[in-house]
Amino acid sequence: MTELLIIADPTLMAERQGWLAALGEERRLSDNTLEAYERDTRQFLAFLTGHLAAPARLKDIGNLRPADLRGFLAARRRDGAGARTLGRGLAGLRSFLRHLERKGLANAAGAAAVHSPKQPKSLPKPLSDKQAIAVVDAHEQLAEEPWIRARNAAVLVLLYGCGLRISEALSLAPADFAGEPTSLRITGKGDKTRIVPLIAPARTGVEDYIKLCPIPLAEDRPLFRGTRGGPLQPAIIQREMQKLRSALGLPDSATPHALRHSFATHLLAGGGDLRTIQELLGHASLSTTQVYTGVDSARLLEIYDRAHPRA
């Protein structure tokens, strides 16, 4: 997009400056957000001035149509802007137009009628196998009390070893582990049940926790408990994972949910097929599993060529 020396009428520029100042003082937006909004609105006014072949005025802003905004987004897309950048730019323009609307200087309906660009799904990055094994190791846990170290390790190994969501792991009861089971019946999203294999390290981790736990564990009550005896809350495990990230030098993407993602990714890398991984994760759609595990089309074709009898 060509830069213009004069991007808008001085009156309009003054209103824009007042809006930016208000955002900083009243809404306390971060410096990075303010800089982005300043840049996005500057680019829009430059586009509008070029489109009108004259400096944009308040009157022009007041008469904005959805087509004008779509034209700007299309121009930014041609310049290489991605969906996140376009979405943020549209949010800034809407905020500016609402500011002008409150002062009776514009109508923000046109901006509201434009749909934000569809955002790409943001997926947690998997840990390496060595990183994941370190995270679930009881000896790496940082809590002072042995039973809490064992508890945290048991929860984390269920996420990585069985691919459970944290809510699914924390809903398990002692009865689920009676008689040295080799699988678990999990109730996931939408109350759908699935069977997942219970690998030996996960079973051992839970057994160690049960032996050390000082709180009486009723068979039909939550297995994992907090220090006061109530059901363990996800936030506790999330905080422990944050401490582990610092101690083990892991990236910010190393979250409890990233262990589930690592479970699927490592299974796929080891030759597991998507249908099986779909069932283990409890996904209703295979396409969800494909996106979740970050499989590209080349990898899908490789699996097809290796596994399909007619390939």
Sine and cosine of phi, psi and omega as CSV:
sin_phi,cos_phi,sin_psi,cos_psi,sin_omega,cos_omega
0.00,0.00,0.80,-0.61,-0.06,-1.00
-0.94,0.35,0.74,-0.67,0.04,-1.00
-0.98,0.20,0.66,-0.75,0.02,-1.00
-0.92,-0.40,0.58,-0.82,0.03,-1.00
-0.93,0.36,-0.65,0.76,0.04,-1.00
-0.92,-0.38,0.93,-0.37,-0.09,-1.00
-0.99,-0.14,-0.22,0.98,0.01,-1.00
-0.17,-0.99,0.26,-0.97,0.07,-1.00
-0.87,0.49,0.61,-0.79,-0.03,-1.00
-0.82,0.57,-0.60,0.80,0.02,-1.00
-0.89,0.45,-0.69,0.72,0.03,-1.00
-0.91,0.41,-0.65,0.76,0.02,-1.00
-0.89,0.46,-0.60,0.80,0.02,-1.00
-0.92,0.40,-0.65,0.76,0.05,-1.00
-0.90,0.44,-0.64,0.77,0.03,-1.00
-0.89,0.46,-0.68,0.74,0.01,-1.00
-0.90,0.43,-0.62,0.79,0.05,-1.00
-0.90,0.43,-0.63,0.78,0.05,-1.00
-0.89,0.45,-0.71,0.71,0.00,-1.00
-0.89,0.46,-0.65,0.76,0.02,-1.00
-0.90,0.43,-0.65,0.76,0.02,-1.00
-0.90,0.43,-0.63,0.78,0.03,-1.00
-0.87,0.49,-0.67,0.75,-0.03,-1.00
-0.94,0.35,-0.59,0.81,-0.09,-1.00
-1.00,0.05,-0.71,0.70,-0.13,-0.99
-1.00,0.05,-0.71,0.71,-0.05,-1.00
-1.00,-0.07,-0.18,0.98,0.05,-1.00
0.80,0.60,0.72,0.70,0.06,-1.00
-0.94,0.34,0.44,-0.90,-0.01,-1.00
-0.92,0.39,0.36,-0.93,0.03,-1.00
-0.86,0.51,-0.63,0.78,-0.01,-1.00
-0.89,0.45,-0.66,0.75,0.01,-1.00
-0.92,0.39,-0.67,0.75,0.02,-1.00
-0.89,0.46,-0.67,0.74,0.03,-1.00
-0.89,0.45,-0.64,0.77,0.01,-1.00
-0.91,0.41,-0.69,0.73,0.02,-1.00
-0.90,0.43,-0.62,0.78,0.04,-1.00
-0.89,0.46,-0.71,0.71,-0.02,-1.00
-0.92,0.39,-0.68,0.73,-0.03,-1.00
-0.90,0.44,-0.69,0.72,-0.02,-1.00
-0.95,0.31,-0.55,0.83,0.07,-1.00
-0.89,0.46,-0.68,0.74,0.02,-1.00
-0.91,0.41,-0.61,0.79,0.02,-1.00
-0.92,0.39,-0.70,0.72,0.00,-1.00
-0.91,0.42,-0.59,0.81,0.07,-1.00
-0.90,0.43,-0.65,0.76,0.05,-1.00
-0.89,0.45,-0.71,0.70,-0.05,-1.00
-0.91,0.41,-0.64,0.77,0.03,-1.00
-0.89,0.45,-0.68,0.74,0.06,-1.00
-0.90,0.43,-0.61,0.79,-0.01,-1.00
-0.92,0.39,-0.62,0.79,-0.05,-1.00
-1.00,0.04,-0.24,0.97,-0.06,-1.00
0.89,0.46,0.47,0.88,0.04,-1.00
-0.27,-0.96,0.44,-0.90,0.01,-1.00
-0.82,0.58,0.77,-0.64,-0.01,-1.00
-0.90,0.44,0.64,-0.77,-0.01,-1.00
-0.89,-0.46,0.20,-0.98,0.06,-1.00
-0.83,0.56,-0.60,0.80,0.01,-1.00
-0.87,0.49,-0.64,0.77,0.00,-1.00
-0.92,0.40,-0.64,0.77,0.05,-1.00
-0.91,0.42,-0.62,0.78,0.00,-1.00
-0.91,0.41,-0.43,0.90,-0.03,-1.00
-0.98,-0.20,0.28,0.96,-0.04,-1.00
-0.87,0.50,0.66,-0.75,0.08,-1.00
-0.93,-0.36,0.38,-0.93,0.08,-1.00
-0.80,0.60,-0.58,0.82,-0.01,-1.00
-0.89,0.46,-0.55,0.83,0.03,-1.00
-0.90,0.43,-0.68,0.73,-0.01,-1.00
-0.94,0.35,-0.62,0.78,0.04,-1.00
-0.91,0.41,-0.59,0.81,0.05,-1.00
-0.90,0.44,-0.65,0.76,0.05,-1.00
-0.90,0.44,-0.71,0.70,0.00,-1.00
-0.89,0.47,-0.62,0.78,0.03,-1.00
-0.90,0.43,-0.64,0.76,0.02,-1.00
-0.91,0.41,-0.65,0.76,0.03,-1.00
-0.91,0.41,-0.61,0.79,0.01,-1.00
-0.91,0.42,-0.62,0.78,0.05,-1.00
-0.91,0.42,-0.47,0.88,0.04,-1.00
-0.99,0.16,-0.03,1.00,0.07,-1.00
0.97,-0.23,0.08,1.00,0.01,-1.00
-0.93,0.37,0.67,-0.75,0.01,-1.00
-1.00,0.01,0.02,-1.00,-0.07,-1.00
-0.89,0.46,-0.63,0.78,-0.01,-1.00
-0.91,0.41,-0.68,0.74,0.02,-1.00
-0.90,0.44,-0.69,0.73,0.01,-1.00
-0.91,0.42,-0.65,0.76,0.02,-1.00
-0.89,0.45,-0.67,0.74,0.04,-1.00
-0.91,0.42,-0.66,0.75,0.02,-1.00
-0.88,0.48,-0.67,0.74,0.02,-1.00
-0.91,0.41,-0.61,0.79,0.04,-1.00
-0.89,0.46,-0.66,0.75,0.03,-1.00
-0.90,0.43,-0.68,0.74,0.02,-1.00
-0.90,0.44,-0.65,0.76,0.03,-1.00
-0.88,0.47,-0.67,0.75,0.01,-1.00
-0.89,0.46,-0.69,0.72,0.01,-1.00
-0.89,0.45,-0.69,0.72,-0.01,-1.00
-0.92,0.39,-0.60,0.80,0.06,-1.00
-0.90,0.43,-0.60,0.80,0.05,-1.00
-0.87,0.49,-0.72,0.69,0.02,-1.00
-0.92,0.38,-0.58,0.81,-0.01,-1.00
-0.90,0.43,-0.64,0.77,0.02,-1.00
-0.89,0.46,-0.43,0.90,0.01,-1.00
-1.00,-0.08,0.08,1.00,0.02,-1.00
0.96,0.27,0.39,0.92,-0.08,-1.00
-0.96,-0.27,-0.15,0.99,-0.05,-1.00
-0.34,-0.94,0.19,-0.98,0.08,-1.00
-0.89,-0.47,0.87,-0.50,-0.08,-1.00
-1.00,0.05,0.07,1.00,-0.07,-1.00
-0.89,0.45,-0.58,0.81,-0.02,-1.00
-0.88,0.48,-0.67,0.74,0.01,-1.00
-0.93,0.37,-0.59,0.81,0.00,-1.00
-0.92,0.40,-0.43,0.91,-0.04,-1.00
-0.99,0.16,-0.17,0.99,-0.01,-1.00
-1.00,-0.05,0.83,-0.56,-0.01,-1.00
-0.97,0.25,0.64,-0.77,0.06,-1.00
-0.93,0.38,0.57,-0.82,0.04,-1.00
-0.85,0.53,0.62,-0.79,0.01,-1.00
-0.89,0.45,0.80,-0.60,-0.06,-1.00
-1.00,0.06,0.64,-0.77,0.08,-1.00
-0.92,0.38,0.55,-0.83,0.02,-1.00
-0.92,0.40,0.72,-0.70,0.02,-1.00
-0.99,-0.14,0.88,-0.48,-0.08,-1.00
-0.94,-0.33,0.59,-0.81,0.08,-1.00
-0.91,0.41,0.62,-0.78,0.01,-1.00
-0.99,0.15,0.67,-0.74,0.00,-1.00
-0.95,0.30,0.46,-0.89,0.16,-0.99
-0.99,0.15,0.34,-0.94,0.16,-0.99
-0.94,0.33,0.27,-0.96,-0.01,-1.00
-0.88,0.47,-0.62,0.78,0.01,-1.00
-0.91,0.41,-0.65,0.76,0.02,-1.00
-0.90,0.43,-0.70,0.71,-0.02,-1.00
-0.89,0.45,-0.67,0.74,0.00,-1.00
-0.90,0.43,-0.61,0.79,0.04,-1.00
-0.91,0.43,-0.66,0.75,-0.04,-1.00
-0.89,0.46,-0.63,0.78,-0.08,-1.00
-1.00,0.00,0.00,1.00,-0.01,-1.00
-0.96,0.28,0.81,-0.59,0.00,-1.00
-0.86,0.51,-0.53,0.85,-0.03,-1.00
-0.95,0.31,-0.28,0.96,0.00,-1.00
-1.00,-0.03,-0.16,0.99,-0.04,-1.00
-0.93,0.36,0.53,-0.85,-0.20,-0.98
-0.97,-0.25,-0.10,1.00,0.00,-1.00
-0.92,0.40,0.49,-0.87,-0.05,-1.00
-0.97,0.25,-0.67,0.75,-0.08,-1.00
-0.99,0.15,0.73,-0.68,-0.05,-1.00
-0.84,0.55,-0.63,0.77,-0.06,-1.00
-0.93,0.37,-0.52,0.86,0.03,-1.00
-0.96,0.28,-0.61,0.79,0.09,-1.00
-0.87,0.48,-0.68,0.73,0.01,-1.00
-0.91,0.41,-0.63,0.77,0.02,-1.00
-0.89,0.46,-0.76,0.65,-0.03,-1.00
-0.88,0.48,-0.68,0.73,0.01,-1.00
-0.90,0.44,-0.63,0.77,-0.02,-1.00
-0.90,0.43,-0.67,0.74,0.02,-1.00
-0.90,0.44,-0.73,0.69,-0.06,-1.00
-0.91,0.42,-0.60,0.80,-0.01,-1.00
-0.95,0.33,-0.45,0.89,0.10,-1.00
-0.94,0.34,-0.56,0.83,0.03,-1.00
-0.93,0.37,-0.70,0.71,-0.05,-1.00
-0.99,0.11,-0.64,0.77,-0.08,-1.00
-0.99,0.17,-0.40,0.92,-0.03,-1.00
-0.85,-0.53,-0.09,1.00,0.03,-1.00
0.94,0.33,0.49,0.87,-0.05,-1.00
-0.99,0.14,0.48,-0.88,0.24,-0.97
-0.96,0.28,0.42,-0.91,-0.04,-1.00
-0.89,0.46,-0.58,0.81,0.03,-1.00
-0.91,0.42,-0.57,0.82,0.01,-1.00
-0.94,0.35,-0.66,0.75,0.01,-1.00
-0.90,0.43,-0.66,0.75,-0.06,-1.00
-0.97,0.22,-0.18,0.98,0.05,-1.00
-1.00,-0.02,-0.08,1.00,0.01,-1.00
-0.93,0.37,0.48,-0.88,0.00,-1.00
-0.87,-0.50,0.34,-0.94,0.05,-1.00
-0.81,0.59,-0.55,0.84,-0.01,-1.00
-0.88,0.48,-0.44,0.90,0.01,-1.00
-0.92,0.39,-0.30,0.95,-0.06,-1.00
-0.91,-0.40,0.22,0.97,0.00,-1.00
-0.95,0.32,0.68,-0.73,0.11,-0.99
0.97,0.24,0.48,0.88,0.03,-1.00
0.77,0.64,0.90,0.44,-0.03,-1.00
-0.94,0.35,0.40,-0.92,0.08,-1.00
-0.95,-0.31,-0.01,1.00,0.03,-1.00
-0.48,-0.88,0.28,-0.96,0.03,-1.00
-0.81,-0.58,0.62,-0.79,0.13,-0.99
-1.00,-0.10,0.91,-0.42,-0.10,-1.00
-0.95,-0.32,0.73,-0.69,0.12,-0.99
-0.98,-0.20,0.92,-0.40,-0.08,-1.00
-0.96,-0.28,-0.49,-0.87,-0.02,-1.00
-0.87,0.49,0.62,-0.78,0.01,-1.00
0.94,0.35,0.33,0.94,-0.01,-1.00
0.85,0.53,0.45,0.89,0.06,-1.00
-1.00,0.09,0.69,-0.72,-0.01,-1.00
-0.98,-0.21,0.49,-0.87,0.06,-1.00
-0.53,-0.85,0.35,-0.94,0.04,-1.00
-0.96,-0.30,0.79,-0.62,0.04,-1.00
-0.84,-0.55,0.63,-0.78,0.06,-1.00
-0.90,0.44,0.62,-0.79,0.06,-1.00
-0.97,-0.24,0.98,-0.21,-0.04,-1.00
-0.95,0.31,0.41,-0.91,-0.09,-1.00
-0.83,0.56,-0.71,0.70,0.00,-1.00
-0.87,0.50,-0.57,0.82,0.02,-1.00
-0.94,0.34,-0.69,0.73,0.02,-1.00
-0.90,0.44,-0.68,0.73,0.02,-1.00
-0.89,0.45,-0.66,0.75,0.02,-1.00
-0.88,0.48,-0.67,0.74,0.02,-1.00
-0.92,0.38,-0.67,0.74,0.02,-1.00
-0.87,0.49,-0.66,0.75,0.02,-1.00
-0.89,0.46,-0.65,0.76,0.03,-1.00
-0.90,0.44,-0.71,0.71,-0.03,-1.00
-0.87,0.49,-0.64,0.77,0.00,-1.00
-0.90,0.44,-0.59,0.80,-0.10,-1.00
-1.00,-0.03,-0.32,0.95,-0.09,-1.00
-0.90,0.43,0.83,-0.56,-0.02,-1.00
-0.99,0.14,-0.09,1.00,-0.06,-1.00
-0.99,-0.11,0.76,-0.65,0.05,-1.00
-0.86,0.52,0.77,-0.64,-0.08,-1.00
-0.93,-0.36,0.97,-0.24,0.07,-1.00
-0.94,0.34,0.56,-0.83,-0.10,-0.99
-0.85,0.53,-0.56,0.83,-0.10,-1.00
-0.97,-0.26,0.22,0.98,0.01,-1.00
-0.96,-0.27,0.26,-0.97,0.00,-1.00
-0.82,0.57,0.70,-0.72,-0.02,-1.00
-0.94,0.34,-0.71,0.71,-0.11,-0.99
-1.00,-0.04,0.80,-0.60,-0.11,-0.99
-0.86,-0.52,0.44,-0.90,0.11,-0.99
-0.99,0.12,0.04,-1.00,-0.07,-1.00
-0.91,0.42,-0.39,0.92,0.01,-1.00
-1.00,-0.10,0.06,1.00,0.08,-1.00
0.99,-0.15,-0.19,0.98,0.02,-1.00
-0.98,0.18,0.13,-0.99,0.03,-1.00
-0.85,0.53,0.66,-0.75,0.01,-1.00
-0.92,0.39,0.72,-0.70,-0.02,-1.00
-1.00,-0.10,0.58,-0.82,0.01,-1.00
-0.82,0.58,-0.57,0.82,-0.04,-1.00
-0.87,0.50,-0.50,0.87,0.01,-1.00
-0.91,0.41,-0.71,0.70,0.01,-1.00
-0.92,0.38,-0.60,0.80,0.03,-1.00
-0.90,0.45,-0.63,0.78,0.03,-1.00
-0.93,0.37,-0.64,0.77,0.03,-1.00
-0.90,0.44,-0.61,0.80,0.03,-1.00
-0.91,0.41,-0.58,0.81,0.03,-1.00
-0.89,0.45,-0.65,0.76,0.04,-1.00
-0.91,0.41,-0.65,0.76,0.02,-1.00
-0.90,0.44,-0.61,0.79,0.04,-1.00
-0.83,0.55,-0.70,0.72,-0.02,-1.00
-0.93,0.36,-0.69,0.73,-0.07,-1.00
-0.93,0.36,-0.58,0.82,-0.07,-1.00
-0.99,-0.14,0.00,1.00,0.01,-1.00
0.93,0.37,0.63,0.78,-0.03,-1.00
-1.00,-0.08,0.38,-0.92,0.00,-1.00
-0.95,0.31,0.25,-0.97,0.01,-1.00
-0.88,0.47,-0.37,0.93,0.00,-1.00
-0.96,0.27,-0.12,0.99,0.00,-1.00
-0.99,0.16,1.00,0.05,-0.01,-1.00
-0.91,-0.41,0.20,-0.98,0.09,-1.00
-0.81,0.58,-0.65,0.76,-0.01,-1.00
-0.92,0.38,-0.46,0.89,0.04,-1.00
-0.91,0.42,-0.40,0.91,0.07,-1.00
-0.93,0.37,-0.63,0.78,0.09,-1.00
-0.90,0.44,-0.67,0.74,0.04,-1.00
-0.89,0.46,-0.64,0.77,0.02,-1.00
-0.91,0.42,-0.63,0.78,0.06,-1.00
-0.81,0.59,-0.77,0.64,-0.03,-1.00
-0.93,0.37,-0.69,0.73,-0.05,-1.00
-0.90,0.43,-0.67,0.74,-0.02,-1.00
-0.94,0.33,-0.56,0.83,0.09,-1.00
-0.89,0.45,-0.69,0.72,-0.01,-1.00
-0.90,0.44,-0.69,0.73,0.01,-1.00
-0.90,0.45,-0.48,0.88,0.01,-1.00
-1.00,0.09,0.06,1.00,0.06,-1.00
0.96,-0.27,0.07,1.00,0.03,-1.00
-0.91,0.40,0.52,-0.85,-0.01,-1.00
-1.00,-0.06,0.42,-0.91,-0.11,-0.99
-0.89,0.46,-0.60,0.80,-0.02,-1.00
-0.89,0.45,-0.69,0.73,0.01,-1.00
-0.91,0.42,-0.69,0.72,0.00,-1.00
-0.90,0.43,-0.60,0.80,0.07,-1.00
-0.84,0.54,-0.72,0.69,-0.01,-1.00
-0.92,0.40,-0.65,0.76,-0.01,-1.00
-0.91,0.41,-0.59,0.81,0.00,-1.00
-0.99,0.16,-0.34,0.94,-0.02,-1.00
0.99,0.16,0.48,0.88,0.04,-1.00
-0.99,0.14,0.70,-0.72,0.03,-1.00
-0.96,0.29,-0.50,0.86,-0.07,-1.00
-0.86,-0.51,0.64,-0.76,0.05,-1.00
-0.91,0.42,-0.53,0.85,0.00,-1.00
-0.89,0.46,-0.53,0.85,0.06,-1.00
-0.90,0.44,-0.68,0.73,0.01,-1.00
-0.91,0.42,-0.65,0.76,-0.01,-1.00
-0.87,0.49,-0.72,0.70,0.01,-1.00
-0.93,0.36,-0.68,0.73,-0.08,-1.00
-0.88,0.48,-0.62,0.78,-0.04,-1.00
-1.00,0.01,0.04,1.00,0.06,-1.00
0.91,0.41,0.54,0.84,-0.03,-1.00
-0.98,0.18,0.77,-0.64,0.06,-1.00
-1.00,-0.09,0.13,-0.99,-0.11,-0.99
-0.90,0.44,-0.54,0.84,0.01,-1.00
-0.91,0.42,-0.65,0.76,0.02,-1.00
-0.92,0.39,-0.63,0.78,0.03,-1.00
-0.88,0.47,-0.68,0.73,0.02,-1.00
-0.91,0.42,-0.59,0.80,0.02,-1.00
-0.89,0.45,-0.68,0.73,0.03,-1.00
-0.90,0.44,-0.68,0.74,0.00,-1.00
-0.88,0.47,-0.74,0.67,-0.04,-1.00
-0.89,0.47,-0.56,0.83,-0.05,-1.00
-0.99,0.15,-0.55,0.83,-0.18,-0.98
-0.97,-0.24,-0.47,0.88,-0.10,-0.99
-0.98,0.21,0.77,-0.64,-0.07,-1.00
-0.91,0.41,-0.34,0.94,-0.02,-1.00
-0.98,-0.21,0.05,1.00,-0.05,-1.00
-0.95,0.31,0.00,0.00,0.00,0.00
